[in-house]
Amino acid sequence: MLSRSEIVSLDKSFLWHPYTAMDLYVREVDPFVIHRAEGPFLFDMDGRRYIDANASWWLSVLGHNHPRLVAALKRQADQMCHCSLAGTTHPQAVQLARDLVDVAPSGLTRVFFSDDGSTAIESAVKMALQLFFQSNSPRRTSKTRFVALDGAFHGETVGASSLGGVEVFRRPFASVLFDCIRVPSPADPDGWQRSFDTLISIVTRSADEIAGVVIEPVVQGAAGMQVYDPTYLVELRRVCSRHDVLLIADEVFTGYGRTGRMWGCDHAGICPDLLCVGKGFSGGVLPMAATLTTEEVFQGFSGDRSRAFLYGHSYAGNPLAAAVARETLAIFRDDRIVENTRSKAERIANAFRRIASLPGACNPRWCGMIGAVDLAIDPPGRPPVAADAIETEEDLSAKGYLGGAGWLVYEAARRRGAYLRPLGNTVYICPALNIPDPVLDDLLDIVHDSIEEVVVRKLR
């Protein structure tokens, strides 16, 4: 077994970490070295336990190493680790597709498998474009553009990045990204009506050009857990249907119970034309994603072979991931995971109301198993750790690329036994949905006390 020092040496010699200024990392950071994980906890090389406040990038919705998921993985590994879906099929893929349709918003009947959230979005974009490209109507073949929200984040591939509304993530790749029409976020203060009026105007005026509207239902996650009224989705569904524009729901983060319903779309009682799922889809065990669509969209690819959807992934429908994803849905059913989040969600809401009373803490928000607050203070100096912050390039530059008070809270929480992952000056939690109530209470106390430590020290 490697020692901690050996791991750190190899890490800094060979690894390139995501969202990280590596020169600072190599020079200044003492890494967080995780040895094992179980339930809502991470354990470092020294045996210290940390509450995983963000389900390891929003994936481990049932906690780490859930025994039923590990058992399902082992069973499937004994039978078959992989079989492509290129002219073949297998039991796990077909049963997972059926199970997913059973829990999806009514009207979604077909499932296309891929590898992660970005590729699920990429699949949806290509489906929309090809659907209209091979339409018999000249009015539809001109539909090649997409609409997305300011602050949107839909993934890392070129197509998904094109939809993103965070300029610092787009700018280095601007020369190859496709054009995307942006509308104000309905989560902006007093911005619901402005956003919707802008959207109606754009869709009405440019309906012949627009293939789809892509949206994160109810919560814009990477934008800083920005929550908006689900009525927006009701009106958006109506407008898209009226103008023959596909509604694409990015449920990679908001799906699988994160917002208190199985799907973010369920808050509005709508069915999108395409729905993308990833992250918690396979319980944080293996990479897997899916794009669901309606029979109407699916039939748009019928006819001779030239109309086939010419897109796919080598690991699409991977039997190991499919077996785990099926067991994830079974646990959701058997343990009533979504229903049992209601009391936990109330705990989160009450805690963030209390946190908002601290000086420098503002704009508290919550939705289901998500809680967030902004810190309106400037930290002293530059934090040593890079982050997946989403701010303007000017903000990033002024702060030494990445940082903000959130990273001071990160350090304070780590000392108290919790692993946070702030978004710039936004501190948030989105733990495993089945986190035990006493552990959740401990986490909420740690967040409160860590923010209090930082703001008191800064404002003293």
N, C-alpha and C positions, 0 to 999 in steps of 0.2 A: 504493500500500500504506500502511495506517495505521501510524503510529509506535507504540511501546509506550505513550508518554504519552497519545496520542490514544485508544488502546484503553482504558486505565485510566480516563480521563475519561468516556468513553461508558458504560463499565461501571458506574461509580459514579453516573452521572446517570440511567440508565434500567433497569438490570437488577435483578431481585429474585432472589437466589440461594437454592437449596434449603438447608434446615437451617441457616440463617445469621441471626445477630443483626445485622441490616443496619446499625443505627446504629454499632455497634462496627466493623463491616467498613468502612463508608465513612470513618469517622474515623481508624482505626488501621492497616488492613491494606494492605500492598503486595502486590497480587495476584500469583499464579503465572500468568503469561501464556504460554500454550502456542501455538506457531507451527505445529508439525507433529508427526506421530507416525509411527513406523515400527517394526515388530516389537515387542520388549519395551520400547521407549524412547519417551519424550516429549522434545520439544525446545522450549526457551523462546525468547523473542524475541531473547535475547542469544546464541543458538546453543548454550547449555549443554544437555547431555544428562542425562536422569534415567531410571532404571529404574522402570517403572510396577509398583509392588508389589501393586496390587489390581486390575489389569486394567481400570482406569477404571470403578469401581463394579461389578466382577465380570462385565463384558460381553465384553471382548476376549480370549476364550479361546484364539484363535490369533494373538494379537498384533495390533498396529495395521496397517491397510492391507495385509493379506495380499494378495499380487499376484493369486492366483486368485480371491479374493473381489471385488477391484476389477475384474478382467476380466469376471467374471460379471455384475456390476452394469452395466458398460458395454454388454455384449452385450444384456442385457434392455432397457436404456434405449433402444437403437436400435429395438427391436421394439414395446414397449408398456410405459408407465410405470404405468398403473393401469387396472383394470377391476374393478368391484364383483362380489361374489358373490350379488347380489340377482337371482335368476332367470337368472344367467349362470355360466359357469365358464371356466377357462383352463388351459393345460397346466402352468404352474408350480405352481398351487395343488394340482391333483390329484396330480401327481407327488411334491410335497413331502409331502402327506398319506400317500401310499403309503410313501415312504422313512422317514417318521417312525414309522409303525406297524411297519415292518420292524425298527427298532432299539429300540422300546419294550418294556417288560415284556410277556411273552406274555399275551394276554387283552384288551389294549387294541386296539380295532379302528376307532374313529371319531375324527376330528379336527375340532375347532371352532377357527377362527382368530380372534385378536383382536390388540390392539396392544402390550401390555406385560404384565409379570408381575402387576400389580394387576388388570388386566382378565381375565387368565386365571383368577385366583382368583374374581373376581366372577362369571365365567361358570360356574365349578364350583358356587358357592353357589346360583346361580339354577337351574341344572340340578337340583341335589338338591332344592331346595324345590318346584319345579314337578313333578318326578317324583312326589313323595309327595302333593302337592296334588291331582293328577288321578288318583291311584290309586283303584281300585274298592273297596279295603279301608278301612273306617272306622278300623281300627287304624293304618293308615299315614298317613292324611290329617292326623293330629295331630302328625306329625313336622316340627317347625319350628325346632328349636334345634340349635346346634353346640357341639362341644367342641374346645378348643385348649389348648396348653401355656402355662404361665407363661413370659414372656419371648419369646413367639412374635412374629414379624413376617411379615405376609402381604401387605403392600402399602398403598397410600395412598387408594384409593377408600373410600367410606363402608362398603361391605360388607366389604372387606378390612381396613379399620381396626377394624371391629367384632370381628374375629377376633384382632387384635393383643393381646399381653400386656404391652406396655410402657405403663404408665399415663400417662406424660408425653405420649405421642403421642395418647392417647385422650381425655384430660380436656377439652380445649377443645370436643370434638365429642360429648360424652357424651349430650347431649339427643337426638341423631338416630341414634346407633349402636344396633344390635340387641343383645340379650342374648346373651352367650356364656359357657358353663360352662368354668371353668379348672381344670386339674389341674397338680400340680407337675411341673417338668421332670425327665425321667429323667437329664439331664446334671448335676443337682445332686449334690454329694458325698453318697454313700450314699443317693441319692434314687431309684434305679431302682425298687426294690420299692415304696416309698411311692407313687411316681407311678403305677405299674401297679395297685396295690391300689385307689388312689383312682379310677382310670379304670374298673376293673372294677365297682366299687361304683356309680358314677354311671351307667354304661351299663346295667347290670343293673336298677337301680332305675327308671331313666327311659327305657327303650328306646322306649316309645311316643311320647316327645317328641323324641328325638334323630334328626336327619336325617343328620348326618355328624360325623366326627372329622377335623380338619384338622391336618396335621403336616408339619414339615420333616424329611425322612428323614436320620437319622444325625447331622446337624450343624444346630444353630440358629445361623444366620449372624449376623444383626444383634444377637442377644443377646450377642455376644462370641465367636463361633466355639465354641460349647459342643458338645462331642462326646459322644455316648452310644452304648451297646451296641446293635447292630442286632437283637439278640434281642428287644428291646422291640417292634420292628416285626412280628416273627413272631407274638408273642402278641397284639398289637393287631389284626392281620389276622384272627386266629382269633375274637377277641371281637366284632369288627364283623360278621363273617359270621354268627355265631351269633344276633345280636340285630337283624339286618336294618338295620344302620347303615352308611352309605357311608363308606369310607375315602378321604379326599382327600389326595393327596401333593403338597405344594408343592415341586416340583423346580426352581423358578425359579433358585435358587442352586446347589443340590446336584446338579442334572442336568448332562449334557454333560461328564462326566469329572472334575468338580471334586473328588470324594471318592475318586478312584482307580478307580471303576467308572463305566460310562456313566450310571447312575442311582443315587441314594442307595438306592433300594429294592432294587437288585441285591445289596447287602450282606446282605440278609435273604432274598433269593430270593422276594419277594412281588410280587403285582400289585395295585395299588390299584383302586378303582372309578373314580376320576378322578385324572388326573395333569396338573399344570400346569407348563408350560415357558415360559421367556422368557430374558432376559439373553443368555447365550452362544448361544442358538438361531440367531441370524443373525450370529454372529461379531463382534458389536459394530459392525456397519455400519449397520443400519437397525432401527427399532423393529418388533418382531414377537413374537407369543406364540401359544400354542396350549393348548387343554384337550383332553386325550385321555380317552376313556371306553370302556366295554365295550359289547358288542352288547346286553346285557340292559338297561343304562341307556338306550341309544339307542332300543330298541324300546318303551320306556315312553312315548315321544312319538308313537307311531304311532296312526293312527285319523283322525278328522275334523280339519279345519283348526284347530279350537279347541285341539287338543292340541299344536300346533307350538310349538317353542321360540321365543318372541317376544323375541328379543334379537339384537343384531348391532352391528358396527362398520363405519364407512364404508371403512376401510382393511383390513378383514379379507381375508386372503389376497393382499395387495398383490403384484403380479407382481415388482416390483423386490426386495422383501424376501424373497419366496418363492424367487426365483432364487439369491439370496445364501445363504439357509438351506439350499437343496439342495446348493450347492457346499460349505458348511461341513461337511455330513455326508459329502460325497465326500472332503474332505481328511481327516476323521477316519478314514475307511476306508483311503484310499491311504497315508497317513503313519502309520497305527497310533498315533494320538495318545494314546488312553487307555492302551494297552499300554506306550508309551514313557514314561509318567509314573512308572512304578514306581521306577526308580532315582532320579529327581528327588525323589519323595516320601521316599525314605530319606535323601537329603541334607537335606531340610527337617526331618525328625524328629531327625536327629543334631544339627543346628544349634540347634534349640529345646531340646534336652536341655542343650546347652552354655550357652545363654542363661540357662536356669533356675538355673545355678550362680552367677549374678551376685547380689549383695545387692539385695534389694527386688524381684527377679523371682520370680514364683511361678506355680503351676498351669500348667505348660507342656502343650500339647496339639497334636495334629496329626491330620490325616486326609487322605490323598491329597495334593493340592496346596495344602493349607491348613496353616498353622502359626500358633500364637498363644501369648501369654504375658501374664499380668497383672502390673501394677506396683503394689506395695503401699507407695507413698510418696506424700506430698503435695507438689505442686509449689509453688515460691515465687511468689506473685502470681497474677494472672489471665492466661492466654494470650490473645493478640490475635485469634485466629481462631475462628470458630464451627465447630461440628463436628456430625456425625451421631452424637453420643453417645447412649447409651441407659441412662440412670440414673434414679433417682427424682427427682421434682420438687424434693424437699428437697436432694438432692445437687447438682442443677444450680444451685439458688439459692445454696447455700453456696459454690459455685465460680465465681460470676459468670456463671451460666447454662450455659456449656459449658466443658469443659476437662479437666484432669487431667494427670498426668505423661505420658500418651501424646502430648500435643501438644508437650511439650518434646522428646520423641523425634522427632516429626515434623519439627521445626525442625532438629534435629541431623542427621537423615537427609537432609533437603533440602540442607544444606550439603555433604554427602558424595556427592550425586548420585542420590538415590532419592526417589520420591514415595510416602509412606505415607498411610494414611487411618485413624488409630486410632479405636477405639470406646471413648471415655472413657479409662480407664486400661488398656485392652486394646490391645496392639500385635500386629498380625497381618499376614500376607502371604497373598495368593492370586493369584500372577502368571499370565501366559499359560501354558497347559499345555505349549506347545512352546518355552518359554524356553530358550535354549542353556545347557548346564551351566556354562560359565565365567561367564555373566552371572548365573545363579542363585547361584553361589558368591559373586560380588561383592555381590549383594543381601543374602545371609545375613550376610556379614561386616559390611556397613553397619548392618544391624539390630542385630547384637551390639554393635558399637562405639558406636552411637548410644545404646543403652540403658545401656551401661557409662558413657558420658560423663554422662548424666543422673543415674544413681543415685550415682555417685561424687561429683558436684558437690553433690547433695542431702544425701548422708549424711556429707559431709566435716565 
